[in-house]
Amino acid sequence: MGADDKLEAKGDQLKGKVKEGIGDATNDPGLQAEGSAEQSKGHLKEAVEKVKDAFKKD
């Protein structure tokens, strides 16, 4: 996994977690959903990079 891609994926996950937490604290369902979606985006990017790495090793 490229270091830049890994950091970007983790950054998306962290930003999403923060947004979701703020949405919970302020009772803002829109912000909660946005945070959850951003976390999912980060997880998906991380999974794609892991698949890429698996094919590079062969």
C-alpha positions as CSV (number, residue, x, y, z in Angstrom):
1,M,0.0,0.0,0.0
2,G,1.4,3.4,-1.0
3,A,2.1,5.6,2.0
4,D,0.2,8.5,0.5
5,D,-2.8,6.4,-0.3
6,K,-2.8,4.8,3.2
7,L,-2.6,8.2,4.9
8,E,-5.4,9.5,2.7
9,A,-7.7,6.5,3.5
10,K,-6.9,6.9,7.3
11,G,-7.6,10.7,7.0
12,D,-11.0,10.1,5.4
13,Q,-11.8,7.6,8.2
14,L,-10.7,10.1,10.9
15,K,-12.6,13.0,9.4
16,G,-15.7,10.9,9.1
17,K,-15.4,9.8,12.7
18,V,-15.1,13.4,13.8
19,K,-18.1,14.6,11.7
20,E,-20.2,11.7,13.0
21,G,-19.3,12.5,16.6
22,I,-20.2,16.2,16.1
23,G,-23.4,15.1,14.4
24,D,-24.2,12.9,17.4
25,A,-23.4,15.7,19.9
26,T,-25.4,18.3,18.0
27,N,-28.2,15.9,17.1
28,D,-27.6,16.6,13.4
29,P,-28.6,13.5,11.4
30,G,-27.2,15.0,8.2
31,L,-23.7,15.5,9.7
32,Q,-23.9,12.0,11.2
33,A,-24.7,10.5,7.8
34,E,-22.0,12.6,6.1
35,G,-19.5,11.3,8.7
36,S,-20.5,7.7,8.3
37,A,-20.2,8.0,4.5
38,E,-16.8,9.5,4.7
39,Q,-15.7,6.7,7.0
40,S,-17.0,4.1,4.5
41,K,-15.1,5.9,1.7
42,G,-11.9,5.6,3.7
43,H,-12.5,1.9,4.4
44,L,-13.1,1.3,0.8
45,K,-10.0,3.1,-0.3
46,E,-8.0,1.0,2.2
47,A,-9.5,-2.2,0.9
48,V,-8.7,-1.3,-2.7
49,E,-5.1,-0.6,-1.8
50,K,-4.8,-3.9,0.0
51,V,-6.1,-5.7,-3.2
52,K,-3.5,-3.8,-5.3
53,D,-0.7,-4.9,-2.9
54,A,-1.8,-8.5,-3.1
55,F,-1.5,-8.5,-6.9
56,K,1.9,-6.7,-6.8
57,K,3.4,-9.4,-4.6
58,D,2.6,-12.2,-7.1
